[in-house]
Amino acid sequence: MDILETSAYDRRQRRNTWCVLLLYLLPFIASCTLYFYLWIPDSAPSLLAAGIKAAPILSLVLLVLSYNGGWSLVGVAGGLLLSAGGDCCLIWPELFIHGMGCFALAHLLYSVTFLSSRYSSTSSSFSFFFLYLVLWLFGVGIYVYLMPFLQLDPEADVLVPAIGGYVLLIVIMATMAARTRRPLILLGSLVFMASDLTIALTKFNVVDTEYKRHIIMVTYYLAQLMIALGDVKAVLEENADDLHKWKRS
């Protein structure tokens, strides 16, 4: 009977937890809706536009902090805050380098977080080693492909090394995400790469599409959402493991 009661309790706890999590996501959903309704990229750069663009990411910061505490400011929450800063910078085209720097630091924080004990993974398989290889070959290939277009830019002296450093950091982040073996974290990192690839291809006139801004922002918000939820899920699983160990003791 004790086992049955414990199992029922665990099910109720999981159900209640996901209901609460859904409530926490309402600000993210509302702010995303507001952003796309007002369609900020078509408006003149302003502090209001920057705030509306960054609002969904800031709501994810609060979500992570509510589950993970203040220490996550040097982890996923900190990466999200830096991303929000990058969002604000990119509202003004002349601050592109500054925005890229913010996102580069965000990827660095994500990478360090994915190496923590909460995400540790002792399992290994050929498929994941193959994924690591694909990620690095893809990163190098994209950088080499972009090089001629970067050299045509008036700020080529700054952009060529800056883009190279950024590609290095986002590939490291995706590799660390793959190491966690957590689907949400891995998919979030891959979608993030897709969003940034779209930015690079359109900004440096490699390709052009009418819906480039839609693709960039949908994939970007989705990537950050998956990374934040992956971090929250890791916390919940860690707490559940601690509870089960306590029950067995």
Legacy VTK file of the C-alpha trace (Angstrom):
# vtk DataFile Version 3.0
C-alpha trace
ASCII
DATASET POLYDATA
POINTS 249 float
0.000 0.000 0.000
2.871 2.362 0.782
4.306 1.798 -2.690
0.957 2.529 -4.326
0.510 5.674 -2.255
4.013 6.870 -3.137
3.393 6.257 -6.837
0.093 8.151 -6.736
1.765 11.005 -4.851
4.517 11.224 -7.472
1.950 11.373 -10.271
0.037 14.164 -8.529
3.270 16.067 -7.955
4.256 15.822 -11.622
0.802 16.919 -12.756
0.781 19.875 -10.385
4.313 20.845 -11.378
3.520 20.992 -15.089
0.329 22.952 -14.412
2.347 25.528 -12.484
4.965 25.586 -15.238
2.271 26.314 -17.814
1.111 29.294 -15.730
4.694 30.569 -15.580
4.838 30.396 -19.389
1.820 32.662 -19.883
3.937 35.877 -19.776
6.223 34.412 -22.455
3.275 33.522 -24.670
1.645 36.935 -24.130
4.845 38.893 -24.822
5.590 36.867 -27.966
2.055 37.538 -29.171
2.498 41.262 -28.501
5.818 41.324 -30.349
4.450 39.686 -33.489
1.231 41.697 -33.327
3.121 45.007 -33.255
5.871 43.589 -35.498
8.654 45.661 -33.980
11.237 45.096 -36.783
9.126 47.315 -39.054
9.118 50.185 -36.543
11.780 52.811 -35.916
14.473 51.848 -33.359
13.465 52.954 -29.873
13.702 51.906 -26.250
10.069 50.778 -26.406
10.800 48.549 -29.405
13.840 47.115 -27.634
11.795 46.399 -24.512
9.019 44.641 -26.405
11.525 42.530 -28.339
13.385 41.505 -25.174
10.240 40.919 -23.073
9.775 37.220 -24.017
13.375 36.447 -23.060
13.091 38.372 -19.791
9.992 36.336 -18.945
12.077 33.182 -19.444
14.707 34.634 -17.094
12.048 34.891 -14.382
10.909 31.340 -15.149
14.411 29.911 -14.709
15.078 31.974 -11.582
11.833 30.819 -9.993
12.909 27.171 -10.296
16.664 27.416 -10.134
17.378 30.319 -7.779
19.773 33.215 -8.060
22.833 31.079 -8.802
21.457 30.502 -12.314
22.448 34.083 -13.098
25.837 32.519 -13.843
24.085 29.842 -15.871
21.036 29.706 -18.131
19.325 32.730 -16.554
22.487 34.768 -17.102
22.664 33.582 -20.696
19.075 34.648 -21.217
19.804 38.080 -19.706
22.769 38.532 -22.045
20.554 37.440 -24.942
18.000 40.089 -23.963
20.823 42.632 -24.075
21.743 41.372 -27.518
18.120 41.716 -28.626
18.129 45.348 -27.543
21.394 46.061 -29.354
20.155 44.543 -32.608
17.254 46.991 -32.696
19.901 49.518 -33.789
21.826 48.229 -36.863
24.988 50.113 -35.854
25.145 48.031 -32.634
25.328 44.703 -34.472
28.810 43.880 -33.158
27.751 44.713 -29.597
24.692 42.485 -29.928
26.803 39.651 -31.300
29.132 40.048 -28.316
26.204 39.690 -25.916
25.045 36.513 -27.617
28.595 35.131 -27.680
28.816 35.547 -23.900
25.374 33.920 -23.582
26.617 30.863 -25.489
29.647 30.743 -23.198
27.421 30.696 -20.103
25.180 28.036 -21.629
28.235 25.891 -22.395
29.557 26.145 -18.839
26.109 25.318 -17.450
25.777 22.216 -19.631
29.036 20.938 -18.122
27.637 21.074 -14.576
26.845 17.960 -12.557
23.115 18.399 -13.149
23.675 17.726 -16.847
26.467 15.188 -16.483
26.182 12.201 -18.744
28.381 9.125 -18.505
26.850 7.362 -21.481
28.433 7.608 -24.886
27.670 6.236 -28.287
28.981 6.452 -31.797
25.903 8.417 -32.897
26.729 11.271 -30.526
30.397 11.334 -31.511
29.192 11.502 -35.101
26.904 14.414 -34.150
29.845 16.259 -32.603
31.792 15.802 -35.828
28.860 17.019 -37.926
28.448 20.119 -35.756
32.102 21.093 -36.072
32.264 20.395 -39.791
29.092 22.423 -40.252
30.488 25.336 -38.257
33.765 25.381 -40.167
31.945 24.983 -43.488
29.575 27.868 -42.808
32.423 30.166 -41.784
34.438 29.322 -44.891
31.341 29.814 -47.031
30.613 33.219 -45.477
34.200 34.446 -45.716
33.989 35.973 -49.239
30.795 37.829 -48.297
32.279 39.075 -45.025
35.324 40.426 -46.865
33.052 42.615 -48.992
31.669 44.365 -45.918
33.104 47.802 -45.037
33.806 46.496 -41.519
35.513 43.317 -42.756
38.554 43.825 -40.504
36.300 43.507 -37.460
33.655 41.130 -38.793
35.920 38.364 -40.101
37.506 37.522 -36.708
34.323 38.404 -34.781
32.153 36.047 -36.810
34.818 33.366 -36.528
34.839 33.672 -32.746
31.053 33.649 -32.607
30.794 30.522 -34.758
33.332 28.821 -32.487
31.304 29.636 -29.349
27.929 28.582 -30.734
29.365 25.277 -31.988
30.896 24.661 -28.560
27.512 25.441 -27.006
25.742 22.985 -29.328
28.381 20.330 -28.609
27.908 20.744 -24.853
24.137 20.616 -25.387
24.502 17.326 -27.257
26.664 16.010 -24.411
23.763 16.431 -21.961
21.689 13.870 -23.904
18.622 15.996 -23.131
16.298 16.426 -26.144
15.019 19.903 -25.239
18.518 21.283 -24.660
19.891 19.700 -27.831
16.985 20.822 -30.021
17.168 24.311 -28.538
20.849 24.614 -29.451
20.264 23.347 -32.991
17.334 25.707 -33.568
19.474 28.549 -32.187
22.103 27.716 -34.801
19.426 27.749 -37.494
18.245 31.185 -36.358
21.765 32.624 -36.372
22.503 31.036 -39.735
19.453 32.787 -41.182
20.708 36.103 -39.763
24.150 35.606 -41.305
22.876 34.541 -44.723
20.468 37.465 -44.995
22.565 40.196 -43.358
25.578 39.592 -45.567
23.484 39.296 -48.740
24.084 35.607 -49.351
20.362 34.956 -49.760
17.227 37.040 -49.408
13.708 36.054 -48.507
10.571 38.006 -47.769
10.005 36.070 -44.552
13.535 36.261 -43.140
12.459 38.181 -40.038
9.657 35.724 -39.333
12.069 32.784 -39.614
14.710 34.458 -37.440
12.420 35.460 -34.590
10.259 32.332 -34.505
13.304 30.064 -34.399
15.070 32.341 -31.904
12.206 32.474 -29.394
11.612 28.750 -29.824
15.292 27.965 -29.195
15.440 30.040 -26.028
12.177 28.506 -24.795
13.507 24.969 -25.249
16.790 25.780 -23.495
14.936 27.387 -20.563
12.480 24.481 -20.272
15.347 22.013 -20.520
17.052 23.729 -17.598
13.846 23.734 -15.539
13.266 20.056 -16.349
16.796 19.249 -15.172
16.081 20.999 -11.853
12.797 19.141 -11.393
14.424 15.793 -12.114
17.280 16.556 -9.728
14.819 17.470 -6.972
12.768 14.334 -7.653
15.901 12.174 -7.393
16.797 13.799 -4.082
13.264 13.161 -2.802
13.379 9.491 -3.807
16.766 9.055 -2.123
15.338 10.629 1.039
12.349 8.271 0.965
14.617 5.234 0.632
16.857 6.339 3.505
LINES 1 250
249 0 1 2 3 4 5 6 7 8 9 10 11 12 13 14 15 16 17 18 19 20 21 22 23 24 25 26 27 28 29 30 31 32 33 34 35 36 37 38 39 40 41 42 43 44 45 46 47 48 49 50 51 52 53 54 55 56 57 58 59 60 61 62 63 64 65 66 67 68 69 70 71 72 73 74 75 76 77 78 79 80 81 82 83 84 85 86 87 88 89 90 91 92 93 94 95 96 97 98 99 100 101 102 103 104 105 106 107 108 109 110 111 112 113 114 115 116 117 118 119 120 121 122 123 124 125 126 127 128 129 130 131 132 133 134 135 136 137 138 139 140 141 142 143 144 145 146 147 148 149 150 151 152 153 154 155 156 157 158 159 160 161 162 163 164 165 166 167 168 169 170 171 172 173 174 175 176 177 178 179 180 181 182 183 184 185 186 187 188 189 190 191 192 193 194 195 196 197 198 199 200 201 202 203 204 205 206 207 208 209 210 211 212 213 214 215 216 217 218 219 220 221 222 223 224 225 226 227 228 229 230 231 232 233 234 235 236 237 238 239 240 241 242 243 244 245 246 247 248
